[in-house]
Amino acid sequence: MTIQRIESGPRMSQVVVHGDTVYLAGIVANTTAGESVTKQTQEILSIIDGHLKKAGTDKSKLLTTTIYITDMKTFPEMNAVWDAWVSPGNTPARATVEVKLAAAKYNVEIMVTAAK
């Protein structure tokens, strides 16, 4: 079975496709880094949409999601954006954990796995 890597660099690939499964790296905000959890989550989900499209799938095929947030007090704020975005009736298995991310400007990081 072949492995397709999309947006690969020396350290990691943004997307890896193996068979009918699509794995995304953890996604953080680019333009809204340092801004609110709402804005960062919106940007991240938009990036995820783009990566899934490049891999030939979409959010209705999500299997699992791990969401990393720096402060559990922002959980409702992040969830409001997530709930408006996620495909109704196609919600993935999901975990949300509080962590310290790579840089203080990041409040949210999201990693997903999807079927093709």
MARMAR-54986 format. One record per atom (N, C-alpha, C): x, y, z. Coordinates in steps of 0.1 Angstrom, whole numbers, plus 5000, padded with zeros to 4 digits. Layout:
BEGIN
XYZ...
END
This chain:
BEGIN
500849885000500050005000500950125000500550224992501450344991501150445002502050535004501950645014502150775006501150865007501250995000501551095011502551185009502851285019502551425012501851505018501451645013502051745022502651845015503351955023504351905033505251825027506351765035507551855037508151845049509351925052510351825058511451885063512451795068512051735082511051795089510651745102509351665101508451715093507151655093506351685080505351605078504351635067503051685073502451785066501151835071500051725070500151645059499151545056499851425052499351305057499851175052498651095049498651035037497550955032498050805031497450715038497850575038496550495035496450435023495250365020494050465019493050435027491850515027491750605040492950625047492950705059493850825057493450935062494151065061494451115075495751135077496251185090496751325088496351415096496851555096497751575108498751655106499651695117498851795126499251825138498651925146498652055139497552125138497452255131497252365142498052465140497952595148497652705139497252815145496852935137498153005131498053055119499153135113498953275115497853335109497653475109496953525122496253435129495653485141496353445154497553395153498353355165498453475174498253455187498253565196496853625198495853585190494553645191493653545199492353575199491453495208491353345203490853265213490653125210489653115198488653195198487653195187488353215174489053315172489753345159490753235156491553185165492453085162491752955158490752915165489952795162489352805148488752925145488252945131489252925121490452985123491552975113491952825112492152765123492652625123491652535115490352545118489352465111489352495096489652615092489652655078490952585072492052585079493252515074492952365072492252305082491952165082491052135070490052215067489252205055490152195043491052285041491952285030492852165029493352115040494251995040493351875036492251865042491351745039490951745024490751865018490351875004491551824995492751864999493951824991494151674992493651615002493751465004492551394998491551464993490451404986489351364996489151435007488151405017487651535023486751525033486251645039485851615054485351715061485151705075483951605078483151575069482151475071482651335073483951315070484551185071485651175083485551275092486451275103486251145112487351085116487250965125487551005139488751075141489151115154489651255154489551325165490151455167490751465181491851535182492451565194492651715194492151785204492151925205493051965217494052045215494952085226494652235229494252275241494052415244494952445257495352575257496252615268495552645281494252665281493452695293492052635292491752545300490452475300489352575302489552695307488552795308488052845294488852825284488452865270487752745263487452635270486852525264485452555258484552635264483252665258483452755246484452845246484752935235485152855222486052765225486552675214485352585209484552535218483452445214482452515206482152645209481152715201481652725186482852745183483352745170483352605164483752505172483752365167482352325163481352345172480052305170479452365158479752485154479252555142479952495130481152435131481852385120481652235117481652155127481552005125480351965118480451855110479351805101478351735110477151785111476051725119475851585115475751495125475551355123476851275119477951355118479251295114480351325124479951345136480951395146481951275149483251315150484351215153484451185167485151075170485651055184486551165187486451225199487251345202487751345216488951405218489451435231489951575231489851645242490351785244491151785257492451825255493351825267493951965269494252005281494952125284496452105284497152185276498552165275499352305274500652295274501452405271501852385257501552475248501952455233503352515231503752495218505152525214505552675216504552765215504852905217503652965224503953075232502853135240501753195231502053225218501053285209499953195205500253065207499252965203498352925215497052935213496052895223495352765220495452715208494752595203495552525193495552395193496152315183495152195181494952165168493952055165494551955155494351825158494951715150493751625147493551595134492451505130492951385121492151285121492251175112490951155105490951125092489751115085489850995075488650945071488650845060488550925047488950855036488850915023487350905018
END
